[in-house]
Amino acid sequence: MKKRSIPLLAALLLGAAVLSVLPARAAEPTLGVAADTAFRDALAEIAPLFAGSTGLAVDARYGDSAALADGLLAGETADVCLPADPAILDRLREKGIVDVALARNVVVLERPGEDPAYVRAVVLTSAPHRIQALAFLDFLVSETARGIFAAHGFALP
């Protein structure tokens, strides 16, 4: 073996040893979204666009707003909550599980005989991915998402 080969081989072996003990790069987080069923079709279009622009997948769980709130209060995890009923958001706020400072008005619900109600998406106080959740809220109020919500019949704030 030539003298030049020995240092090269040693460097390669050392590099392989170092790489074998380094932790694997953590996978990008998946954003958990608890949303009322009323938003299913719009979010089905919005989620892949968000994932395409950020690399963050969205795992949406749908249901009636009250049932979603009950689940969150019972300890189910999510990063973002999008209830269709503003009273549900008030209930979650009173229990201290949503961060109202991290909220965005997404759509307006027209209610017969009542004033229109702003529907807000909020970050949960226990959200494992708070910064990514805030990025999702910002995406929900982007022109792209607003167009999708409007196409699905939602009024915009």
C-alpha atoms as an extended CHARMM CRD file, in Angstrom:
* protein
*
       157  EXT
         1         1  MET       CA              0.0000000000        0.0000000000        0.0000000000  PROA      1               0.0000000000
         2         2  LYS       CA              1.3610000000        3.4060000000       -0.8590000000  PROA      2               0.0000000000
         3         3  LYS       CA              2.0430000000        5.8980000000        1.9050000000  PROA      3               0.0000000000
         4         4  ARG       CA             -0.6320000000        8.2690000000        0.5260000000  PROA      4               0.0000000000
         5         5  SER       CA             -3.3190000000        5.5970000000        0.7490000000  PROA      5               0.0000000000
         6         6  ILE       CA             -2.9510000000        5.0710000000        4.4900000000  PROA      6               0.0000000000
         7         7  PRO       CA             -3.8990000000        8.6550000000        5.5390000000  PROA      7               0.0000000000
         8         8  LEU       CA             -6.7790000000        8.6640000000        3.0400000000  PROA      8               0.0000000000
         9         9  LEU       CA             -8.0760000000        5.3430000000        4.3160000000  PROA      9               0.0000000000
        10        10  ALA       CA             -7.7320000000        6.5480000000        7.9230000000  PROA      10              0.0000000000
        11        11  ALA       CA             -9.6610000000        9.7420000000        7.1180000000  PROA      11              0.0000000000
        12        12  LEU       CA            -12.4490000000        7.7560000000        5.4610000000  PROA      12              0.0000000000
        13        13  LEU       CA            -12.7300000000        5.3840000000        8.4040000000  PROA      13              0.0000000000
        14        14  LEU       CA            -12.7570000000        8.2730000000       10.8760000000  PROA      14              0.0000000000
        15        15  GLY       CA            -15.4650000000       10.0440000000        8.8530000000  PROA      15              0.0000000000
        16        16  ALA       CA            -17.6070000000        6.8950000000        8.7770000000  PROA      16              0.0000000000
        17        17  ALA       CA            -17.1940000000        6.4460000000       12.5280000000  PROA      17              0.0000000000
        18        18  VAL       CA            -18.2190000000       10.0460000000       13.2200000000  PROA      18              0.0000000000
        19        19  LEU       CA            -21.2710000000        9.7780000000       10.9630000000  PROA      19              0.0000000000
        20        20  SER       CA            -22.3760000000        6.5550000000       12.6330000000  PROA      20              0.0000000000
        21        21  VAL       CA            -22.5950000000        8.1940000000       16.0700000000  PROA      21              0.0000000000
        22        22  LEU       CA            -24.3060000000       11.4180000000       14.9810000000  PROA      22              0.0000000000
        23        23  PRO       CA            -28.0730000000       11.4070000000       15.5370000000  PROA      23              0.0000000000
        24        24  ALA       CA            -30.1470000000       11.0700000000       12.4260000000  PROA      24              0.0000000000
        25        25  ARG       CA            -31.6510000000       14.3330000000       11.2200000000  PROA      25              0.0000000000
        26        26  ALA       CA            -35.0370000000       14.7260000000       12.8070000000  PROA      26              0.0000000000
        27        27  ALA       CA            -37.9420000000       14.4690000000       10.4390000000  PROA      27              0.0000000000
        28        28  GLU       CA            -39.9470000000       17.6080000000        9.8650000000  PROA      28              0.0000000000
        29        29  PRO       CA            -42.8420000000       17.7840000000       12.2950000000  PROA      29              0.0000000000
        30        30  THR       CA            -46.3740000000       17.0420000000       11.2430000000  PROA      30              0.0000000000
        31        31  LEU       CA            -48.7660000000       19.7970000000       12.1930000000  PROA      31              0.0000000000
        32        32  GLY       CA            -51.8580000000       18.5790000000       14.0560000000  PROA      32              0.0000000000
        33        33  VAL       CA            -55.0210000000       20.4960000000       13.1710000000  PROA      33              0.0000000000
        34        34  ALA       CA            -58.3810000000       19.9710000000       14.8810000000  PROA      34              0.0000000000
        35        35  ALA       CA            -60.9950000000       21.5060000000       12.5930000000  PROA      35              0.0000000000
        36        36  ASP       CA            -64.7410000000       21.5270000000       12.3010000000  PROA      36              0.0000000000
        37        37  THR       CA            -66.0870000000       19.3220000000        9.5310000000  PROA      37              0.0000000000
        38        38  ALA       CA            -67.4030000000       22.4470000000        7.7940000000  PROA      38              0.0000000000
        39        39  PHE       CA            -63.8050000000       23.2550000000        6.8000000000  PROA      39              0.0000000000
        40        40  ARG       CA            -62.8800000000       19.7760000000        5.5100000000  PROA      40              0.0000000000
        41        41  ASP       CA            -63.0780000000       20.5120000000        1.7770000000  PROA      41              0.0000000000
        42        42  ALA       CA            -61.2960000000       23.8570000000        1.9910000000  PROA      42              0.0000000000
        43        43  LEU       CA            -58.5340000000       22.4710000000        4.2280000000  PROA      43              0.0000000000
        44        44  ALA       CA            -58.1380000000       19.4670000000        1.9250000000  PROA      44              0.0000000000
        45        45  GLU       CA            -57.0260000000       21.9650000000       -0.7300000000  PROA      45              0.0000000000
        46        46  ILE       CA            -55.0840000000       24.2580000000        1.5870000000  PROA      46              0.0000000000
        47        47  ALA       CA            -53.0460000000       21.6210000000        3.4570000000  PROA      47              0.0000000000
        48        48  PRO       CA            -51.0750000000       20.3450000000        0.4370000000  PROA      48              0.0000000000
        49        49  LEU       CA            -50.3180000000       23.9160000000       -0.6500000000  PROA      49              0.0000000000
        50        50  PHE       CA            -49.0080000000       24.7060000000        2.8290000000  PROA      50              0.0000000000
        51        51  ALA       CA            -46.9620000000       21.5020000000        2.8220000000  PROA      51              0.0000000000
        52        52  GLY       CA            -45.5760000000       22.3380000000       -0.6060000000  PROA      52              0.0000000000
        53        53  SER       CA            -44.4590000000       25.7880000000        0.4560000000  PROA      53              0.0000000000
        54        54  THR       CA            -43.1030000000       24.8550000000        3.9010000000  PROA      54              0.0000000000
        55        55  GLY       CA            -42.3390000000       21.1420000000        3.8160000000  PROA      55              0.0000000000
        56        56  LEU       CA            -44.6460000000       20.6180000000        6.8020000000  PROA      56              0.0000000000
        57        57  ALA       CA            -47.3480000000       18.0060000000        6.4850000000  PROA      57              0.0000000000
        58        58  VAL       CA            -50.7420000000       18.6930000000        7.9960000000  PROA      58              0.0000000000
        59        59  ASP       CA            -52.5820000000       15.9700000000        9.8820000000  PROA      59              0.0000000000
        60        60  ALA       CA            -56.1430000000       17.2600000000       10.1060000000  PROA      60              0.0000000000
        61        61  ARG       CA            -58.7040000000       15.7290000000       12.4470000000  PROA      61              0.0000000000
        62        62  TYR       CA            -62.2910000000       16.7470000000       11.7030000000  PROA      62              0.0000000000
        63        63  GLY       CA            -65.4460000000       16.6800000000       13.7500000000  PROA      63              0.0000000000
        64        64  ASP       CA            -68.1750000000       18.7400000000       15.2820000000  PROA      64              0.0000000000
        65        65  SER       CA            -66.6780000000       21.7630000000       17.0680000000  PROA      65              0.0000000000
        66        66  ALA       CA            -68.0670000000       20.7020000000       20.4620000000  PROA      66              0.0000000000
        67        67  ALA       CA            -66.7110000000       17.1560000000       20.0890000000  PROA      67              0.0000000000
        68        68  LEU       CA            -63.2970000000       18.4840000000       19.0710000000  PROA      68              0.0000000000
        69        69  ALA       CA            -63.2810000000       20.7770000000       22.1050000000  PROA      69              0.0000000000
        70        70  ASP       CA            -64.2210000000       17.8820000000       24.3760000000  PROA      70              0.0000000000
        71        71  GLY       CA            -61.3380000000       15.8580000000       22.9710000000  PROA      71              0.0000000000
        72        72  LEU       CA            -58.8570000000       18.6900000000       23.4180000000  PROA      72              0.0000000000
        73        73  LEU       CA            -60.0550000000       19.2520000000       26.9740000000  PROA      73              0.0000000000
        74        74  ALA       CA            -59.6250000000       15.5190000000       27.6240000000  PROA      74              0.0000000000
        75        75  GLY       CA            -55.9800000000       15.7060000000       26.5430000000  PROA      75              0.0000000000
        76        76  GLU       CA            -55.9490000000       15.0390000000       22.8100000000  PROA      76              0.0000000000
        77        77  THR       CA            -53.0530000000       16.8360000000       21.1900000000  PROA      77              0.0000000000
        78        78  ALA       CA            -53.1120000000       19.2810000000       18.3110000000  PROA      78              0.0000000000
        79        79  ASP       CA            -51.2470000000       22.3970000000       17.3140000000  PROA      79              0.0000000000
        80        80  VAL       CA            -54.1160000000       24.3750000000       15.7860000000  PROA      80              0.0000000000
        81        81  CYS       CA            -57.8450000000       24.4620000000       16.4310000000  PROA      81              0.0000000000
        82        82  LEU       CA            -60.3650000000       25.7740000000       13.9100000000  PROA      82              0.0000000000
        83        83  PRO       CA            -63.8760000000       25.5170000000       15.3620000000  PROA      83              0.0000000000
        84        84  ALA       CA            -66.8920000000       26.7200000000       13.3930000000  PROA      84              0.0000000000
        85        85  ASP       CA            -68.6360000000       27.9490000000       16.5330000000  PROA      85              0.0000000000
        86        86  PRO       CA            -67.1090000000       31.0310000000       18.2080000000  PROA      86              0.0000000000
        87        87  ALA       CA            -68.6890000000       29.9460000000       21.5270000000  PROA      87              0.0000000000
        88        88  ILE       CA            -66.5200000000       26.8170000000       21.4380000000  PROA      88              0.0000000000
        89        89  LEU       CA            -63.4230000000       28.9660000000       21.1050000000  PROA      89              0.0000000000
        90        90  ASP       CA            -64.6020000000       30.9930000000       24.1210000000  PROA      90              0.0000000000
        91        91  ARG       CA            -65.0180000000       27.7530000000       26.0770000000  PROA      91              0.0000000000
        92        92  LEU       CA            -61.4660000000       26.6380000000       25.1860000000  PROA      92              0.0000000000
        93        93  ARG       CA            -60.1040000000       30.0690000000       26.0680000000  PROA      93              0.0000000000
        94        94  GLU       CA            -61.8000000000       29.9800000000       29.4700000000  PROA      94              0.0000000000
        95        95  LYS       CA            -60.1430000000       26.6100000000       30.1460000000  PROA      95              0.0000000000
        96        96  GLY       CA            -56.7620000000       28.0940000000       29.1920000000  PROA      96              0.0000000000
        97        97  ILE       CA            -55.8990000000       25.6930000000       26.3970000000  PROA      97              0.0000000000
        98        98  VAL       CA            -55.7870000000       28.1400000000       23.4930000000  PROA      98              0.0000000000
        99        99  ASP       CA            -53.4070000000       31.0240000000       23.0160000000  PROA      99              0.0000000000
       100       100  VAL       CA            -55.6950000000       33.8620000000       21.8960000000  PROA      100             0.0000000000
       101       101  ALA       CA            -52.6450000000       36.0080000000       21.2060000000  PROA      101             0.0000000000
       102       102  LEU       CA            -51.8400000000       33.5070000000       18.4540000000  PROA      102             0.0000000000
       103       103  ALA       CA            -55.1110000000       33.6210000000       16.5470000000  PROA      103             0.0000000000
       104       104  ARG       CA            -56.2570000000       34.7120000000       13.1140000000  PROA      104             0.0000000000
       105       105  ASN       CA            -59.7200000000       35.5870000000       11.8230000000  PROA      105             0.0000000000
       106       106  VAL       CA            -60.1600000000       33.1390000000        8.9720000000  PROA      106             0.0000000000
       107       107  VAL       CA            -63.7720000000       33.3700000000        7.7670000000  PROA      107             0.0000000000
       108       108  VAL       CA            -67.0260000000       35.0360000000        8.7190000000  PROA      108             0.0000000000
       109       109  LEU       CA            -70.1490000000       33.0250000000        9.3900000000  PROA      109             0.0000000000
       110       110  GLU       CA            -73.4080000000       34.6430000000        8.4700000000  PROA      110             0.0000000000
       111       111  ARG       CA            -75.9930000000       33.7530000000       11.1180000000  PROA      111             0.0000000000
       112       112  PRO       CA            -79.6860000000       34.4590000000       10.4330000000  PROA      112             0.0000000000
       113       113  GLY       CA            -81.0330000000       36.9910000000       12.8980000000  PROA      113             0.0000000000
       114       114  GLU       CA            -77.6180000000       37.5620000000       14.4860000000  PROA      114             0.0000000000
       115       115  ASP       CA            -74.5150000000       39.5420000000       13.7850000000  PROA      115             0.0000000000
       116       116  PRO       CA            -71.9250000000       37.8090000000       11.6030000000  PROA      116             0.0000000000
       117       117  ALA       CA            -69.3880000000       35.8290000000       13.6440000000  PROA      117             0.0000000000
       118       118  TYR       CA            -65.6660000000       35.7340000000       12.9920000000  PROA      118             0.0000000000
       119       119  VAL       CA            -64.2530000000       32.2370000000       12.9650000000  PROA      119             0.0000000000
       120       120  ARG       CA            -60.7460000000       32.2000000000       14.3670000000  PROA      120             0.0000000000
       121       121  ALA       CA            -58.0160000000       29.6360000000       14.0630000000  PROA      121             0.0000000000
       122       122  VAL       CA            -55.8790000000       29.4530000000       17.1930000000  PROA      122             0.0000000000
       123       123  VAL       CA            -52.7010000000       27.8390000000       18.4210000000  PROA      123             0.0000000000
       124       124  LEU       CA            -53.1440000000       25.5940000000       21.4360000000  PROA      124             0.0000000000
       125       125  THR       CA            -51.0950000000       26.4770000000       24.5170000000  PROA      125             0.0000000000
       126       126  SER       CA            -49.7040000000       22.9330000000       24.6130000000  PROA      126             0.0000000000
       127       127  ALA       CA            -48.9330000000       22.8390000000       20.8810000000  PROA      127             0.0000000000
       128       128  PRO       CA            -45.8020000000       20.7910000000       20.2650000000  PROA      128             0.0000000000
       129       129  HSD       CA            -45.0220000000       22.8500000000       17.1370000000  PROA      129             0.0000000000
       130       130  ARG       CA            -45.9690000000       26.4250000000       18.0480000000  PROA      130             0.0000000000
       131       131  ILE       CA            -43.8610000000       28.2490000000       15.4690000000  PROA      131             0.0000000000
       132       132  GLN       CA            -45.0340000000       25.9780000000       12.6650000000  PROA      132             0.0000000000
       133       133  ALA       CA            -48.6060000000       26.3910000000       13.9070000000  PROA      133             0.0000000000
       134       134  LEU       CA            -48.2750000000       30.1600000000       13.6660000000  PROA      134             0.0000000000
       135       135  ALA       CA            -46.9620000000       29.7640000000       10.1070000000  PROA      135             0.0000000000
       136       136  PHE       CA            -50.0850000000       27.7190000000        9.3280000000  PROA      136             0.0000000000
       137       137  LEU       CA            -52.3270000000       30.4600000000       10.7350000000  PROA      137             0.0000000000
       138       138  ASP       CA            -50.5700000000       32.9930000000        8.5570000000  PROA      138             0.0000000000
       139       139  PHE       CA            -51.0650000000       30.7130000000        5.5530000000  PROA      139             0.0000000000
       140       140  LEU       CA            -54.7820000000       30.4320000000        6.3480000000  PROA      140             0.0000000000
       141       141  VAL       CA            -55.1430000000       34.1870000000        5.8520000000  PROA      141             0.0000000000
       142       142  SER       CA            -52.9540000000       34.3420000000        2.7440000000  PROA      142             0.0000000000
       143       143  GLU       CA            -54.5130000000       35.3280000000       -0.5790000000  PROA      143             0.0000000000
       144       144  THR       CA            -54.2100000000       31.7360000000       -1.7500000000  PROA      144             0.0000000000
       145       145  ALA       CA            -56.1240000000       30.2820000000        1.2080000000  PROA      145             0.0000000000
       146       146  ARG       CA            -58.6410000000       33.1320000000        1.2040000000  PROA      146             0.0000000000
       147       147  GLY       CA            -59.4290000000       32.3060000000       -2.4180000000  PROA      147             0.0000000000
       148       148  ILE       CA            -59.9860000000       28.6630000000       -1.5210000000  PROA      148             0.0000000000
       149       149  PHE       CA            -62.2480000000       29.5290000000        1.4160000000  PROA      149             0.0000000000
       150       150  ALA       CA            -64.2440000000       31.8860000000       -0.8310000000  PROA      150             0.0000000000
       151       151  ALA       CA            -64.5310000000       29.1950000000       -3.5190000000  PROA      151             0.0000000000
       152       152  HSD       CA            -66.0790000000       26.9330000000       -0.8880000000  PROA      152             0.0000000000
       153       153  GLY       CA            -68.6970000000       29.5520000000       -0.0300000000  PROA      153             0.0000000000
       154       154  PHE       CA            -67.1740000000       31.1190000000        3.0640000000  PROA      154             0.0000000000
       155       155  ALA       CA            -67.3860000000       34.8760000000        3.5930000000  PROA      155             0.0000000000
       156       156  LEU       CA            -64.0830000000       36.5510000000        4.3230000000  PROA      156             0.0000000000
       157       157  PRO       CA            -63.2800000000       39.0570000000        7.0690000000  PROA      157             0.0000000000
